[in-house]
Amino acid sequence: MVVDCFRISDQPLIPITVIDPNTGVTVDVKAIIDTGFSGFLLVPQSIYNKISSLEIDTSRFYLTLNGLIKTKVQR
């Protein structure tokens, strides 16, 4: 029997492509798989700026291990 586990520095990642349907701009992202997260996709500001043409003028707040974070919302 083989038992394997992640090293503490490893992260379970999945490659995805995010598409801005308004502009057609695509961005490839390696998303962290987090089964305890109840939101959608969080990306750095530099990536968000490329795909944010459908931004909604509202914010959401999430409680994370790093504290409370404020996010922008996009359709």
All heavy atoms as a GROMACS GRO file, in nm:
protein
  585
    1MET      N    1   0.085  -0.117   0.000
    1MET     CA    2   0.000   0.000   0.000
    1MET      C    3   0.090   0.124   0.000
    1MET      O    4   0.189   0.130   0.069
    1MET     CB    5  -0.090   0.000   0.124
    1MET     CG    6  -0.167   0.128   0.135
    1MET     SD    7  -0.292   0.145   0.264
    1MET     CE    8  -0.245   0.044   0.397
    2VAL      N    9   0.051   0.224  -0.083
    2VAL     CA   10   0.126   0.349  -0.090
    2VAL      C   11   0.039   0.459  -0.031
    2VAL      O   12  -0.076   0.476  -0.068
    2VAL     CB   13   0.161   0.384  -0.237
    2VAL    CG1   14   0.228   0.520  -0.243
    2VAL    CG2   15   0.248   0.277  -0.297
    3VAL      N   16   0.095   0.530   0.064
    3VAL     CA   17   0.026   0.644   0.124
    3VAL      C   18   0.107   0.767   0.091
    3VAL      O   19   0.226   0.772   0.114
    3VAL     CB   20   0.012   0.628   0.277
    3VAL    CG1   21  -0.052   0.751   0.337
    3VAL    CG2   22  -0.066   0.503   0.309
    4ASP      N   23   0.041   0.866   0.031
    4ASP     CA   24   0.111   0.988  -0.009
    4ASP      C   25   0.035   1.106   0.047
    4ASP      O   26  -0.088   1.101   0.063
    4ASP     CB   27   0.115   0.997  -0.162
    4ASP     CG   28   0.216   1.100  -0.210
    4ASP    OD1   29   0.298   1.147  -0.128
    4ASP    OD2   30   0.213   1.134  -0.329
    5CYS      N   31   0.105   1.209   0.082
    5CYS     CA   32   0.039   1.330   0.132
    5CYS      C   33   0.115   1.452   0.084
    5CYS      O   34   0.227   1.443   0.036
    5CYS     CB   35   0.029   1.327   0.284
    5CYS     SG   36   0.188   1.323   0.367
    6PHE      N   37   0.050   1.566   0.097
    6PHE     CA   38   0.112   1.692   0.057
    6PHE      C   39   0.217   1.734   0.158
    6PHE      O   40   0.200   1.715   0.277
    6PHE     CB   41   0.007   1.804   0.050
    6PHE     CG   42  -0.088   1.790  -0.065
    6PHE    CD1   43  -0.220   1.751  -0.043
    6PHE    CD2   44  -0.048   1.816  -0.194
    6PHE    CE1   45  -0.309   1.738  -0.147
    6PHE    CE2   46  -0.136   1.804  -0.300
    6PHE     CZ   47  -0.266   1.764  -0.277
    7ARG      N   48   0.325   1.793   0.107
    7ARG     CA   49   0.418   1.861   0.196
    7ARG      C   50   0.351   1.991   0.238
    7ARG      O   51   0.262   2.042   0.170
    7ARG     CB   52   0.550   1.888   0.123
    7ARG     CG   53   0.629   1.761   0.097
    7ARG     CD   54   0.765   1.793   0.033
    7ARG     NE   55   0.751   1.864  -0.094
    7ARG     CZ   56   0.735   1.805  -0.211
    7ARG    NH1   57   0.729   1.675  -0.219
    7ARG    NH2   58   0.724   1.876  -0.322
    8ILE      N   59   0.392   2.047   0.347
    8ILE     CA   60   0.328   2.167   0.401
    8ILE      C   61   0.331   2.283   0.301
    8ILE      O   62   0.242   2.366   0.299
    8ILE     CB   63   0.390   2.207   0.537
    8ILE    CG1   64   0.303   2.307   0.611
    8ILE    CG2   65   0.531   2.262   0.518
    8ILE    CD1   66   0.175   2.253   0.663
    9SER      N   67   0.429   2.287   0.213
    9SER     CA   68   0.440   2.396   0.116
    9SER      C   69   0.361   2.369  -0.013
    9SER      O   70   0.347   2.458  -0.096
    9SER     CB   71   0.587   2.421   0.081
    9SER     OG   72   0.643   2.305   0.023
   10ASP      N   73   0.310   2.248  -0.031
   10ASP     CA   74   0.234   2.214  -0.152
   10ASP      C   75   0.092   2.269  -0.142
   10ASP      O   76   0.035   2.279  -0.034
   10ASP     CB   77   0.226   2.062  -0.171
   10ASP     CG   78   0.358   2.002  -0.213
   10ASP    OD1   79   0.446   2.079  -0.256
   10ASP    OD2   80   0.373   1.880  -0.203
   11GLN      N   81   0.035   2.301  -0.257
   11GLN     CA   82  -0.103   2.347  -0.264
   11GLN      C   83  -0.174   2.272  -0.375
   11GLN      O   84  -0.119   2.257  -0.484
   11GLN     CB   85  -0.110   2.497  -0.294
   11GLN     CG   86  -0.051   2.584  -0.188
   11GLN     CD   87  -0.052   2.731  -0.228
   11GLN    OE1   88  -0.045   2.764  -0.346
   11GLN    NE2   89  -0.061   2.818  -0.130
   12PRO      N   90  -0.297   2.224  -0.350
   12PRO     CA   91  -0.372   2.159  -0.458
   12PRO      C   92  -0.424   2.266  -0.555
   12PRO      O   93  -0.501   2.353  -0.517
   12PRO     CB   94  -0.486   2.089  -0.384
   12PRO     CG   95  -0.503   2.166  -0.257
   12PRO     CD   96  -0.367   2.222  -0.224
   13LEU      N   97  -0.376   2.262  -0.679
   13LEU     CA   98  -0.411   2.364  -0.778
   13LEU      C   99  -0.483   2.300  -0.896
   13LEU      O  100  -0.461   2.184  -0.930
   13LEU     CB  101  -0.284   2.433  -0.830
   13LEU     CG  102  -0.197   2.504  -0.727
   13LEU    CD1  103  -0.067   2.550  -0.790
   13LEU    CD2  104  -0.271   2.621  -0.666
   14ILE      N  105  -0.567   2.380  -0.960
   14ILE     CA  106  -0.634   2.337  -1.082
   14ILE      C  107  -0.622   2.451  -1.184
   14ILE      O  108  -0.652   2.566  -1.152
   14ILE     CB  109  -0.782   2.300  -1.057
   14ILE    CG1  110  -0.846   2.246  -1.184
   14ILE    CG2  111  -0.859   2.416  -1.000
   14ILE    CD1  112  -0.979   2.181  -1.161
   15PRO      N  113  -0.574   2.422  -1.305
   15PRO     CA  114  -0.562   2.527  -1.407
   15PRO      C  115  -0.700   2.558  -1.467
   15PRO      O  116  -0.773   2.467  -1.505
   15PRO     CB  117  -0.468   2.468  -1.511
   15PRO     CG  118  -0.480   2.320  -1.494
   15PRO     CD  119  -0.517   2.295  -1.350
   16ILE      N  120  -0.735   2.686  -1.471
   16ILE     CA  121  -0.862   2.729  -1.531
   16ILE      C  122  -0.837   2.850  -1.620
   16ILE      O  123  -0.737   2.920  -1.606
   16ILE     CB  124  -0.970   2.762  -1.425
   16ILE    CG1  125  -0.924   2.877  -1.336
   16ILE    CG2  126  -1.004   2.641  -1.342
   16ILE    CD1  127  -1.032   2.929  -1.244
   17THR      N  128  -0.930   2.875  -1.711
   17THR     CA  129  -0.926   2.995  -1.794
   17THR      C  130  -1.046   3.081  -1.759
   17THR      O  131  -1.159   3.033  -1.762
   17THR     CB  132  -0.929   2.958  -1.943
   17THR    OG1  133  -0.816   2.876  -1.974
   17THR    CG2  134  -0.926   3.083  -2.030
   18VAL      N  135  -1.021   3.206  -1.723
   18VAL     CA  136  -1.127   3.301  -1.691
   18VAL      C  137  -1.148   3.389  -1.814
   18VAL      O  138  -1.053   3.440  -1.871
   18VAL     CB  139  -1.089   3.388  -1.570
   18VAL    CG1  140  -1.201   3.485  -1.536
   18VAL    CG2  141  -1.056   3.300  -1.450
   19ILE      N  142  -1.274   3.405  -1.856
   19ILE     CA  143  -1.307   3.482  -1.976
   19ILE      C  144  -1.396   3.599  -1.939
   19ILE      O  145  -1.495   3.583  -1.869
   19ILE     CB  146  -1.380   3.394  -2.079
   19ILE    CG1  147  -1.296   3.272  -2.115
   19ILE    CG2  148  -1.416   3.474  -2.203
   19ILE    CD1  149  -1.372   3.167  -2.194
   20ASP      N  150  -1.358   3.718  -1.985
   20ASP     CA  151  -1.445   3.834  -1.972
   20ASP      C  152  -1.540   3.829  -2.091
   20ASP      O  153  -1.499   3.851  -2.205
   20ASP     CB  154  -1.363   3.963  -1.973
   20ASP     CG  155  -1.448   4.087  -1.950
   20ASP    OD1  156  -1.563   4.090  -1.998
   20ASP    OD2  157  -1.399   4.180  -1.884
   21PRO      N  158  -1.669   3.796  -2.070
   21PRO     CA  159  -1.760   3.779  -2.182
   21PRO      C  160  -1.788   3.907  -2.260
   21PRO      O  161  -1.831   3.902  -2.374
   21PRO     CB  162  -1.887   3.726  -2.117
   21PRO     CG  163  -1.880   3.772  -1.977
   21PRO     CD  164  -1.735   3.777  -1.942
   22ASN      N  165  -1.763   4.020  -2.198
   22ASN     CA  166  -1.788   4.149  -2.264
   22ASN      C  167  -1.676   4.185  -2.362
   22ASN      O  168  -1.703   4.234  -2.471
   22ASN     CB  169  -1.805   4.258  -2.159
   22ASN     CG  170  -1.861   4.386  -2.215
   22ASN    OD1  171  -1.948   4.384  -2.300
   22ASN    ND2  172  -1.811   4.498  -2.167
   23THR      N  173  -1.552   4.159  -2.323
   23THR     CA  174  -1.438   4.198  -2.407
   23THR      C  175  -1.372   4.080  -2.477
   23THR      O  176  -1.294   4.098  -2.569
   23THR     CB  177  -1.331   4.268  -2.321
   23THR    OG1  178  -1.280   4.174  -2.224
   23THR    CG2  179  -1.386   4.391  -2.252
   24GLY      N  180  -1.398   3.957  -2.429
   24GLY     CA  181  -1.334   3.839  -2.486
   24GLY      C  182  -1.194   3.814  -2.434
   24GLY      O  183  -1.128   3.718  -2.475
   25VAL      N  184  -1.146   3.896  -2.342
   25VAL     CA  185  -1.012   3.878  -2.284
   25VAL      C  186  -1.013   3.751  -2.198
   25VAL      O  187  -1.106   3.727  -2.121
   25VAL     CB  188  -0.972   4.001  -2.199
   25VAL    CG1  189  -0.842   3.976  -2.124
   25VAL    CG2  190  -0.960   4.123  -2.286
   26THR      N  191  -0.909   3.669  -2.212
   26THR     CA  192  -0.896   3.549  -2.131
   26THR      C  193  -0.770   3.557  -2.046
   26THR      O  194  -0.671   3.618  -2.087
   26THR     CB  195  -0.890   3.422  -2.217
   26THR    OG1  196  -0.774   3.428  -2.300
   26THR    CG2  197  -1.014   3.406  -2.302
   27VAL      N  198  -0.776   3.495  -1.929
   27VAL     CA  199  -0.662   3.490  -1.838
   27VAL      C  200  -0.654   3.347  -1.784
   27VAL      O  201  -0.753   3.293  -1.736
   27VAL     CB  202  -0.679   3.589  -1.721
   27VAL    CG1  203  -0.562   3.579  -1.626
   27VAL    CG2  204  -0.693   3.731  -1.772
   28ASP      N  205  -0.536   3.286  -1.795
   28ASP     CA  206  -0.515   3.153  -1.738
   28ASP      C  207  -0.471   3.169  -1.593
   28ASP      O  208  -0.383   3.250  -1.561
   28ASP     CB  209  -0.409   3.077  -1.816
   28ASP     CG  210  -0.458   3.042  -1.956
   28ASP    OD1  211  -0.578   3.011  -1.970
   28ASP    OD2  212  -0.377   3.045  -2.050
   29VAL      N  213  -0.536   3.093  -1.504
   29VAL     CA  214  -0.512   3.104  -1.361
   29VAL      C  215  -0.493   2.963  -1.304
   29VAL      O  216  -0.561   2.870  -1.348
   29VAL     CB  217  -0.632   3.170  -1.290
   29VAL    CG1  218  -0.611   3.177  -1.140
   29VAL    CG2  219  -0.659   3.307  -1.346
   30LYS      N  220  -0.402   2.948  -1.209
   30LYS     CA  221  -0.393   2.824  -1.132
   30LYS      C  222  -0.466   2.851  -1.001
   30LYS      O  223  -0.415   2.919  -0.913
   30LYS     CB  224  -0.248   2.785  -1.108
   30LYS     CG  225  -0.178   2.738  -1.232
   30LYS     CD  226  -0.039   2.691  -1.203
   30LYS     CE  227   0.028   2.644  -1.331
   30LYS     NZ  228   0.166   2.606  -1.308
   31ALA      N  229  -0.588   2.799  -0.990
   31ALA     CA  230  -0.672   2.825  -0.874
   31ALA      C  231  -0.642   2.723  -0.764
   31ALA      O  232  -0.624   2.604  -0.791
   31ALA     CB  233  -0.819   2.818  -0.913
   32ILE      N  234  -0.638   2.770  -0.641
   32ILE     CA  235  -0.619   2.682  -0.527
   32ILE      C  236  -0.752   2.613  -0.495
   32ILE      O  237  -0.855   2.679  -0.486
   32ILE     CB  238  -0.569   2.761  -0.404
   32ILE    CG1  239  -0.434   2.824  -0.433
   32ILE    CG2  240  -0.562   2.671  -0.282
   32ILE    CD1  241  -0.384   2.916  -0.324
   33ILE      N  242  -0.749   2.484  -0.481
   33ILE     CA  243  -0.869   2.409  -0.443
   33ILE      C  244  -0.882   2.420  -0.292
   33ILE      O  245  -0.796   2.375  -0.217
   33ILE     CB  246  -0.859   2.262  -0.486
   33ILE    CG1  247  -0.844   2.254  -0.638
   33ILE    CG2  248  -0.979   2.183  -0.437
   33ILE    CD1  249  -0.813   2.115  -0.688
   34ASP      N  250  -0.991   2.483  -0.248
   34ASP     CA  251  -1.014   2.504  -0.105
   34ASP      C  252  -1.157   2.460  -0.074
   34ASP      O  253  -1.252   2.533  -0.099
   34ASP     CB  254  -0.994   2.652  -0.070
   34ASP     CG  255  -1.010   2.681   0.077
   34ASP    OD1  256  -1.052   2.590   0.152
   34ASP    OD2  257  -0.982   2.794   0.118
   35THR      N  258  -1.173   2.341  -0.021
   35THR     CA  259  -1.306   2.287   0.004
   35THR      C  260  -1.379   2.358   0.118
   35THR      O  261  -1.499   2.342   0.134
   35THR     CB  262  -1.300   2.136   0.036
   35THR    OG1  263  -1.214   2.117   0.149
   35THR    CG2  264  -1.245   2.059  -0.084
   36GLY      N  265  -1.309   2.440   0.194
   36GLY     CA  266  -1.373   2.512   0.303
   36GLY      C  267  -1.416   2.652   0.266
   36GLY      O  268  -1.477   2.722   0.346
   37PHE      N  269  -1.387   2.697   0.143
   37PHE     CA  270  -1.420   2.832   0.099
   37PHE      C  271  -1.561   2.834   0.042
   37PHE      O  272  -1.595   2.751  -0.041
   37PHE     CB  273  -1.320   2.879  -0.006
   37PHE     CG  274  -1.343   3.019  -0.056
   37PHE    CD1  275  -1.341   3.127   0.031
   37PHE    CD2  276  -1.367   3.043  -0.190
   37PHE    CE1  277  -1.362   3.256  -0.015
   37PHE    CE2  278  -1.388   3.172  -0.237
   37PHE     CZ  279  -1.385   3.278  -0.149
   38SER      N  280  -1.643   2.928   0.086
   38SER     CA  281  -1.782   2.932   0.041
   38SER      C  282  -1.808   3.036  -0.067
   38SER      O  283  -1.921   3.059  -0.104
   38SER     CB  284  -1.874   2.958   0.160
   38SER     OG  285  -1.845   3.086   0.216
   39GLY      N  286  -1.702   3.099  -0.118
   39GLY     CA  287  -1.719   3.199  -0.222
   39GLY      C  288  -1.695   3.139  -0.360
   39GLY      O  289  -1.712   3.021  -0.382
   40PHE      N  290  -1.655   3.223  -0.452
   40PHE     CA  291  -1.631   3.178  -0.589
   40PHE      C  292  -1.481   3.183  -0.616
   40PHE      O  293  -1.405   3.116  -0.549
   40PHE     CB  294  -1.711   3.263  -0.687
   40PHE     CG  295  -1.859   3.246  -0.667
   40PHE    CD1  296  -1.932   3.333  -0.589
   40PHE    CD2  297  -1.925   3.140  -0.726
   40PHE    CE1  298  -2.068   3.315  -0.570
   40PHE    CE2  299  -2.061   3.120  -0.707
   40PHE     CZ  300  -2.133   3.208  -0.628
   41LEU      N  301  -1.436   3.264  -0.710
   41LEU     CA  302  -1.295   3.271  -0.745
   41LEU      C  303  -1.237   3.403  -0.698
   41LEU      O  304  -1.290   3.509  -0.731
   41LEU     CB  305  -1.277   3.257  -0.897
   41LEU     CG  306  -1.136   3.271  -0.951
   41LEU    CD1  307  -1.049   3.156  -0.902
   41LEU    CD2  308  -1.137   3.276  -1.103
   42LEU      N  309  -1.129   3.398  -0.623
   42LEU     CA  310  -1.058   3.519  -0.583
   42LEU      C  311  -0.930   3.526  -0.664
   42LEU      O  312  -0.856   3.428  -0.673
   42LEU     CB  313  -1.024   3.515  -0.433
   42LEU     CG  314  -1.142   3.508  -0.337
   42LEU    CD1  315  -1.092   3.498  -0.194
   42LEU    CD2  316  -1.231   3.629  -0.352
   43VAL      N  317  -0.905   3.641  -0.727
   43VAL     CA  318  -0.784   3.661  -0.805
   43VAL      C  319  -0.716   3.790  -0.760
   43VAL      O  320  -0.782   3.880  -0.707
   43VAL     CB  321  -0.814   3.667  -0.957
   43VAL    CG1  322  -0.865   3.535  -1.008
   43VAL    CG2  323  -0.910   3.779  -0.991
   44PRO      N  324  -0.585   3.801  -0.783
   44PRO     CA  325  -0.516   3.925  -0.749
   44PRO      C  326  -0.569   4.043  -0.831
   44PRO      O  327  -0.626   4.026  -0.940
   44PRO     CB  328  -0.370   3.897  -0.787
   44PRO     CG  329  -0.360   3.748  -0.798
   44PRO     CD  330  -0.495   3.699  -0.835
   45GLN      N  331  -0.550   4.163  -0.780
   45GLN     CA  332  -0.598   4.285  -0.846
   45GLN      C  333  -0.546   4.296  -0.989
   45GLN      O  334  -0.617   4.338  -1.079
   45GLN     CB  335  -0.557   4.408  -0.764
   45GLN     CG  336  -0.612   4.539  -0.816
   45GLN     CD  337  -0.761   4.554  -0.792
   45GLN    OE1  338  -0.809   4.519  -0.686
   45GLN    NE2  339  -0.834   4.606  -0.889
   46SER      N  340  -0.421   4.256  -1.012
   46SER     CA  341  -0.362   4.267  -1.146
   46SER      C  342  -0.438   4.183  -1.248
   46SER      O  343  -0.456   4.224  -1.363
   46SER     CB  344  -0.214   4.226  -1.143
   46SER     OG  345  -0.203   4.092  -1.097
   47ILE      N  346  -0.486   4.066  -1.210
   47ILE     CA  347  -0.565   3.983  -1.299
   47ILE      C  348  -0.707   4.037  -1.310
   47ILE      O  349  -0.766   4.044  -1.417
   47ILE     CB  350  -0.565   3.836  -1.252
   47ILE    CG1  351  -0.425   3.778  -1.268
   47ILE    CG2  352  -0.668   3.754  -1.328
   47ILE    CD1  353  -0.408   3.638  -1.214
   48TYR      N  354  -0.763   4.077  -1.197
   48TYR     CA  355  -0.901   4.129  -1.196
   48TYR      C  356  -0.915   4.248  -1.290
   48TYR      O  357  -1.016   4.261  -1.359
   48TYR     CB  358  -0.941   4.167  -1.054
   48TYR     CG  359  -1.083   4.217  -1.045
   48TYR    CD1  360  -1.189   4.128  -1.042
   48TYR    CD2  361  -1.112   4.353  -1.042
   48TYR    CE1  362  -1.320   4.172  -1.035
   48TYR    CE2  363  -1.242   4.398  -1.035
   48TYR     CZ  364  -1.345   4.307  -1.032
   48TYR     OH  365  -1.475   4.352  -1.026
   49ASN      N  366  -0.815   4.335  -1.295
   49ASN     CA  367  -0.820   4.453  -1.381
   49ASN      C  368  -0.836   4.416  -1.529
   49ASN      O  369  -0.894   4.492  -1.606
   49ASN     CB  370  -0.696   4.539  -1.363
   49ASN     CG  371  -0.694   4.607  -1.228
   49ASN    OD1  372  -0.796   4.622  -1.161
   49ASN    ND2  373  -0.576   4.648  -1.185
   50LYS      N  374  -0.788   4.299  -1.568
   50LYS     CA  375  -0.796   4.256  -1.708
   50LYS      C  376  -0.934   4.202  -1.745
   50LYS      O  377  -0.971   4.201  -1.861
   50LYS     CB  378  -0.692   4.147  -1.735
   50LYS     CG  379  -0.550   4.193  -1.719
   50LYS     CD  380  -0.454   4.078  -1.739
   50LYS     CE  381  -0.311   4.123  -1.714
   50LYS     NZ  382  -0.216   4.012  -1.728
   51ILE      N  383  -1.012   4.157  -1.645
   51ILE     CA  384  -1.137   4.086  -1.674
   51ILE      C  385  -1.256   4.147  -1.600
   51ILE      O  386  -1.355   4.080  -1.574
   51ILE     CB  387  -1.124   3.937  -1.636
   51ILE    CG1  388  -1.078   3.922  -1.492
   51ILE    CG2  389  -1.033   3.865  -1.732
   51ILE    CD1  390  -1.084   3.783  -1.437
   52SER      N  391  -1.249   4.275  -1.570
   52SER     CA  392  -1.350   4.335  -1.481
   52SER      C  393  -1.450   4.426  -1.552
   52SER      O  394  -1.509   4.513  -1.490
   52SER     CB  395  -1.279   4.414  -1.371
   52SER     OG  396  -1.202   4.519  -1.427
   53SER      N  397  -1.475   4.404  -1.681
   53SER     CA  398  -1.564   4.495  -1.752
   53SER      C  399  -1.710   4.485  -1.705
   53SER      O  400  -1.788   4.575  -1.728
   53SER     CB  401  -1.557   4.469  -1.903
   53SER     OG  402  -1.619   4.347  -1.935
   54LEU      N  403  -1.746   4.375  -1.638
   54LEU     CA  404  -1.883   4.359  -1.589
   54LEU      C  405  -1.893   4.376  -1.438
   54LEU      O  406  -1.981   4.320  -1.373
   54LEU     CB  407  -1.937   4.220  -1.629
   54LEU     CG  408  -1.947   4.196  -1.779
   54LEU    CD1  409  -1.992   4.053  -1.807
   54LEU    CD2  410  -2.042   4.295  -1.844
   55GLU      N  411  -1.804   4.456  -1.382
   55GLU     CA  412  -1.803   4.477  -1.237
   55GLU      C  413  -1.934   4.538  -1.189
   55GLU      O  414  -1.990   4.628  -1.252
   55GLU     CB  415  -1.687   4.568  -1.197
   55GLU     CG  416  -1.677   4.588  -1.047
   55GLU     CD  417  -1.559   4.675  -1.009
   55GLU    OE1  418  -1.453   4.664  -1.073
   55GLU    OE2  419  -1.574   4.755  -0.916
   56ILE      N  420  -1.983   4.489  -1.078
   56ILE     CA  421  -2.103   4.542  -1.014
   56ILE      C  422  -2.059   4.634  -0.902
   56ILE      O  423  -1.963   4.604  -0.830
   56ILE     CB  424  -2.188   4.426  -0.957
   56ILE    CG1  425  -2.228   4.330  -1.069
   56ILE    CG2  426  -2.311   4.479  -0.886
   56ILE    CD1  427  -2.289   4.202  -1.020
   57ASP      N  428  -2.127   4.746  -0.883
   57ASP     CA  429  -2.087   4.843  -0.781
   57ASP      C  430  -2.133   4.798  -0.642
   57ASP      O  431  -2.222   4.859  -0.582
   57ASP     CB  432  -2.144   4.981  -0.815
   57ASP     CG  433  -2.084   5.089  -0.726
   57ASP    OD1  434  -1.975   5.068  -0.672
   57ASP    OD2  435  -2.149   5.194  -0.710
   58THR      N  436  -2.076   4.689  -0.596
   58THR     CA  437  -2.104   4.637  -0.462
   58THR      C  438  -1.984   4.556  -0.416
   58THR      O  439  -1.899   4.520  -0.496
   58THR     CB  440  -2.233   4.551  -0.461
   58THR    OG1  441  -2.267   4.521  -0.327
   58THR    CG2  442  -2.216   4.424  -0.540
   59SER      N  443  -1.977   4.530  -0.289
   59SER     CA  444  -1.866   4.452  -0.233
   59SER      C  445  -1.922   4.338  -0.148
   59SER      O  446  -2.034   4.344  -0.099
   59SER     CB  447  -1.777   4.540  -0.146
   59SER     OG  448  -1.719   4.642  -0.222
   60ARG      N  449  -1.840   4.236  -0.131
   60ARG     CA  450  -1.871   4.127  -0.039
   60ARG      C  451  -1.755   4.115   0.058
   60ARG      O  452  -1.641   4.149   0.025
   60ARG     CB  453  -1.890   3.996  -0.114
   60ARG     CG  454  -2.018   3.992  -0.192
   60ARG     CD  455  -2.055   3.849  -0.227
   60ARG     NE  456  -2.180   3.852  -0.304
   60ARG     CZ  457  -2.198   3.789  -0.417
   60ARG    NH1  458  -2.103   3.718  -0.469
   60ARG    NH2  459  -2.314   3.798  -0.479
   61PHE      N  460  -1.783   4.063   0.175
   61PHE     CA  461  -1.680   4.042   0.275
   61PHE      C  462  -1.672   3.893   0.308
   61PHE      O  463  -1.774   3.825   0.316
   61PHE     CB  464  -1.713   4.122   0.402
   61PHE     CG  465  -1.705   4.270   0.382
   61PHE    CD1  466  -1.816   4.341   0.337
   61PHE    CD2  467  -1.588   4.338   0.406
   61PHE    CE1  468  -1.809   4.477   0.317
   61PHE    CE2  469  -1.581   4.475   0.386
   61PHE     CZ  470  -1.691   4.544   0.341
   62TYR      N  471  -1.549   3.844   0.321
   62TYR     CA  472  -1.527   3.704   0.355
   62TYR      C  473  -1.434   3.697   0.475
   62TYR      O  474  -1.336   3.770   0.482
   62TYR     CB  475  -1.463   3.627   0.238
   62TYR     CG  476  -1.555   3.612   0.120
   62TYR    CD1  477  -1.550   3.699   0.012
   62TYR    CD2  478  -1.649   3.509   0.117
   62TYR    CE1  479  -1.636   3.685  -0.096
   62TYR    CE2  480  -1.735   3.494   0.009
   62TYR     CZ  481  -1.727   3.582  -0.097
   62TYR     OH  482  -1.812   3.568  -0.204
   63LEU      N  483  -1.464   3.608   0.567
   63LEU     CA  484  -1.379   3.584   0.682
   63LEU      C  485  -1.285   3.470   0.645
   63LEU      O  486  -1.330   3.358   0.615
   63LEU     CB  487  -1.462   3.548   0.805
   63LEU     CG  488  -1.384   3.529   0.934
   63LEU    CD1  489  -1.305   3.656   0.969
   63LEU    CD2  490  -1.478   3.493   1.048
   64THR      N  491  -1.156   3.498   0.642
   64THR     CA  492  -1.056   3.398   0.604
   64THR      C  493  -0.962   3.375   0.720
   64THR      O  494  -0.970   3.442   0.823
   64THR     CB  495  -0.975   3.446   0.482
   64THR    OG1  496  -0.890   3.554   0.523
   64THR    CG2  497  -1.065   3.491   0.368
   65LEU      N  498  -0.870   3.282   0.703
   65LEU     CA  499  -0.768   3.260   0.805
   65LEU      C  500  -0.679   3.382   0.823
   65LEU      O  501  -0.619   3.400   0.927
   65LEU     CB  502  -0.681   3.139   0.768
   65LEU     CG  503  -0.753   3.004   0.772
   65LEU    CD1  504  -0.661   2.894   0.723
   65LEU    CD2  505  -0.803   2.973   0.912
   66ASN      N  506  -0.673   3.468   0.722
   66ASN     CA  507  -0.595   3.591   0.729
   66ASN      C  508  -0.678   3.709   0.777
   66ASN      O  509  -0.632   3.821   0.774
   66ASN     CB  510  -0.534   3.625   0.593
   66ASN     CG  511  -0.429   3.524   0.553
   66ASN    OD1  512  -0.355   3.476   0.636
   66ASN    ND2  513  -0.425   3.490   0.426
   67GLY      N  514  -0.801   3.685   0.817
   67GLY     CA  515  -0.888   3.793   0.864
   67GLY      C  516  -0.997   3.824   0.765
   67GLY      O  517  -1.019   3.754   0.667
   68LEU      N  518  -1.068   3.933   0.788
   68LEU     CA  519  -1.178   3.976   0.704
   68LEU      C  520  -1.123   4.043   0.578
   68LEU      O  521  -1.037   4.132   0.586
   68LEU     CB  522  -1.266   4.074   0.780
   68LEU     CG  523  -1.399   4.114   0.717
   68LEU    CD1  524  -1.490   3.992   0.707
   68LEU    CD2  525  -1.465   4.222   0.799
   69ILE      N  526  -1.170   4.001   0.460
   69ILE     CA  527  -1.126   4.064   0.336
   69ILE      C  528  -1.248   4.118   0.262
   69ILE      O  529  -1.355   4.059   0.265
   69ILE     CB  530  -1.046   3.970   0.244
   69ILE    CG1  531  -1.130   3.847   0.204
   69ILE    CG2  532  -0.916   3.929   0.308
   69ILE    CD1  533  -1.067   3.767   0.095
   70LYS      N  534  -1.230   4.231   0.197
   70LYS     CA  535  -1.334   4.294   0.118
   70LYS      C  536  -1.305   4.263  -0.028
   70LYS      O  537  -1.192   4.278  -0.075
   70LYS     CB  538  -1.332   4.447   0.139
   70LYS     CG  539  -1.433   4.522   0.057
   70LYS     CD  540  -1.420   4.671   0.083
   70LYS     CE  541  -1.516   4.750  -0.005
   70LYS     NZ  542  -1.502   4.894   0.015
   71THR      N  543  -1.409   4.219  -0.102
   71THR     CA  544  -1.389   4.184  -0.242
   71THR      C  545  -1.481   4.265  -0.330
   71THR      O  546  -1.584   4.314  -0.286
   71THR     CB  547  -1.418   4.035  -0.266
   71THR    OG1  548  -1.556   4.008  -0.238
   71THR    CG2  549  -1.331   3.946  -0.181
   72LYS      N  550  -1.443   4.277  -0.456
   72LYS     CA  551  -1.528   4.337  -0.557
   72LYS      C  552  -1.612   4.225  -0.618
   72LYS      O  553  -1.577   4.108  -0.608
   72LYS     CB  554  -1.445   4.406  -0.665
   72LYS     CG  555  -1.366   4.522  -0.611
   72LYS     CD  556  -1.283   4.586  -0.720
   72LYS     CE  557  -1.206   4.703  -0.663
   72LYS     NZ  558  -1.125   4.768  -0.766
   73VAL      N  559  -1.721   4.259  -0.682
   73VAL     CA  560  -1.812   4.158  -0.737
   73VAL      C  561  -1.826   4.179  -0.887
   73VAL      O  562  -1.837   4.291  -0.933
   73VAL     CB  563  -1.950   4.167  -0.668
   73VAL    CG1  564  -2.044   4.063  -0.725
   73VAL    CG2  565  -1.936   4.150  -0.517
   74GLN      N  566  -1.827   4.069  -0.960
   74GLN     CA  567  -1.842   4.074  -1.105
   74GLN      C  568  -1.941   3.968  -1.146
   74GLN      O  569  -1.951   3.862  -1.084
   74GLN     CB  570  -1.707   4.049  -1.172
   74GLN     CG  571  -1.712   4.061  -1.320
   74GLN     CD  572  -1.574   4.052  -1.381
   74GLN    OE1  573  -1.475   4.074  -1.316
   74GLN    NE2  574  -1.567   4.020  -1.507
   75ARG      N  575  -2.019   3.995  -1.249
   75ARG     CA  576  -2.114   3.895  -1.300
   75ARG      C  577  -2.041   3.778  -1.361
   75ARG      O  578  -1.937   3.790  -1.416
   75ARG     CB  579  -2.205   3.958  -1.407
   75ARG     CG  580  -2.290   4.062  -1.349
   75ARG     CD  581  -2.377   4.121  -1.457
   75ARG     NE  582  -2.441   4.240  -1.399
   75ARG     CZ  583  -2.510   4.327  -1.466
   75ARG    NH1  584  -2.529   4.314  -1.592
   75ARG    NH2  585  -2.564   4.430  -1.405
   0.00000   0.00000   0.00000
